Amino acid sequence: MSFFNKMLARVGVGAAKIDTVLEQSEYVPTGEVHGKVYIEGGNVDQEVGSIYIEVMTRYTREQDDKKHEVNYAIARHRVSDKLLIKSGQKTEVPFAFLLPAQTPLTIGSQKVWLHTGLDIEMSVDPTDQDYISVKPHPYMDTVLEAAEVLGFRFKASTVEYASRAPFSVPYVQEIEFYPAPQFSGRVSELELMMAFSGDGLQVLVEVDRRGRGLGGFFASAFDMDERRSWLNLSTDELRRGPRYVADRLAEIIHHSSR
């Protein structure tokens, strides 16, 4: 193969192409992801150091009073070792891995995607990008249903940077709810943040209290009117269903909104 074609392949012209095909497009955190990477050789033989797949998402970070979006690789999986892709050759590489526990739910405009790349030395890496839908794990669903049992209504979901995030990633996903009628006048908003633990689910419950009187005014002015508490739920407790979790959640809300 000519020197000229080799140079073109290094900048991506006539180089190998890839296409990742997933068995499904909808997943839950900690669920299995299965698929195949299809590779088609270009005009020249190319040695691939590895094939990798990154689980990507995006979070919002505020800096210098401006908000900007940050792309973040939650995990990187190597799905092959070295291989030689000959000119015109078609190859397929199957893969399987677990979706990271802290993959955000794709609620609203939140994005999660798989970024596939071929690691080719001294060359532009061919890449592919596939968006996926991430639904709540059954444990998470139980907590969200518990909030509905209490009368809270979904408001919004945001994924934001947190310098002291307790969940091993630099962000938290906040799921916000409008107040339930039974807490009217005491709670202006409920926020839930969830993370898997060794035996169940950890839920950070944040109650935004309505300011009451002069004390409420100063608390709100100094951002002290939000109360945070941990709700630790074992697998046995989660299996007892939304109504049991609702009772546990109500105890925390009552205590935090006094």
HUTA-V172209 format. One record per helix or strand. SS is the DSSP state (2 for helix, 1 for strand). FROM is the first residue (numbers start at 1). LEN is the number of residues. Records with the same first field share a line. If there is no record, write none. Layout:
# HUTA-V172209
SS = FROM-LEN / FROM-LEN
This chain:
# HUTA-V172209
2 = 3-8 / 138-12 / 181-3 / 213-9 / 235-5 / 242-15
1 = 17-6 / 26-3 / 32-9 / 46-3 / 50-14 / 66-15 / 83-3 / 90-9 / 112-8 / 127-5 / 133-3 / 153-9 / 171-8 / 187-11 / 200-10 / 226-9
